Amino acid sequence: MSLARILMLAAAGTLMSGCHLFTKLNPDCHTRQEYQRAASSPPLKVPPGLDSPNTAGALVIPAVSDAPPPPGPKDACYDVPPRYKPAPPNKAASG
């Protein structure tokens, strides 16, 4: 394979991937997410003479009175785990 073909394949692969590869490098958690706009709907009103649906499995979104503070511009996102530092070895057990 020639160098020109390798460069063309690399360029084509980059263009076909679009910006999808680059969004994973820096997740945007500081903007309001779609799930945060969820709201409860009023209960279903059934016309007289019809059976009401089974609401045993209905999802209820609880009201939250205290919202956590929004993350700062340099704070890590919640989906990014903290850095792991292993505990030092137990010296008492190795005696």
WOWOUR-V896151 format. One record per backbone hydrogen bond with DSSP energy under -0.5 kcal/mol. NH is the residue of the N-H (numbers start at 1). CO is the residue of the C=O. If there is no record, write none. Layout:
# WOWOUR-V896151
{{NH	CO} {NH	CO}}
This chain:
# WOWOUR-V896151
{{6	2} {7	3} {8	4} {9	5} {10	6} {11	7} {12	8} {13	9} {14	10} {15	11} {16	12} {17	13} {18	14} {20	17} {23	19} {24	20} {26	22} {29	27} {36	33} {37	34} {38	35} {46	44} {50	47} {55	53} {58	55} {60	58} {61	59} {62	60} {65	63} {67	65} {75	72} {80	77} {81	79} {91	89} {94	91} {95	92}}
